[in-house]
Amino acid sequence: MPSDKVTAKRWFIVFGAVCAAAIAVVLAVLGAFGGLAESDLPGPGIAAMVLGVVVTCGLGIALMALIFYSARSGQDETVYRIEQSRESARSGQDETVYWIEQAREQSARQAQRKD
């Protein structure tokens, strides 16, 4: 069974190829019907516009992927724990008990993800 990294890498490659093919098809259709010829935009201008759209979409996709990765990997949990620790210290709760409860909750969440 392939690992998650191999599966994600394969998905990104397939997604990129499909997007490139879709862009090529749209440009071919516009070229065939003269949609680009009627515009006053020269060839380099059209290329810059297409590149701008592709880069902007890629940036949006990359940022959303980072948000999902961060949420699933537990990177945000450290900040949450620090804040909870400060709040528990203010309320007088024993910090050891708090950390044990947090570890149990995290173990339960990880077990749910694996299932």
C-alpha positions, 0 to 999 in steps of 0.5 A, spaced: 500 500 500 503 506 498 504 511 503 500 518 504 506 522 501 506 518 495 499 518 494 499 526 495 505 526 490 501 522 485 495 526 486 498 533 485 502 530 478 495 528 476 492 534 478 497 539 475 497 535 468 489 535 468 489 543 469 495 544 464 491 540 459 484 544 460 488 550 459 491 548 452 484 545 450 481 552 452 486 556 448 486 551 442 478 552 442 479 560 443 484 560 437 480 556 433 474 560 433 478 566 433 476 569 440 483 571 441 484 574 434 479 579 435 482 582 442 487 588 441 492 584 446 498 582 443 501 575 443 506 576 449 500 580 453 496 573 452 501 569 455 502 574 461 495 573 462 494 566 462 501 565 466 498 570 471 491 566 472 495 559 472 500 562 478 494 565 482 490 559 482 496 555 483 498 560 489 491 559 492 491 551 491 498 551 495 495 555 501 489 551 501 493 545 501 497 548 507 491 550 511 489 542 511 496 540 512 496 544 518 490 542 521 491 534 520 498 534 522 496 537 529 501 543 528 496 548 531 495 544 537 501 546 540 499 553 540 492 551 543 496 547 549 500 553 551 494 558 551 490 552 555 496 552 560 496 559 561 488 559 562 489 553 567 494 556 571 490 563 572 484 558 574 488 554 579 488 548 576 493 543 576 497 543 570 499 536 570 492 533 570 491 538 564 497 535 560 494 528 562 487 530 559 490 533 553 495 527 551 489 523 552 484 527 547 490 527 542 491 520 542 483 519 541 483 524 535 489 520 532 486 513 533 480 516 530 484 519 524 487 512 523 480 508 523 
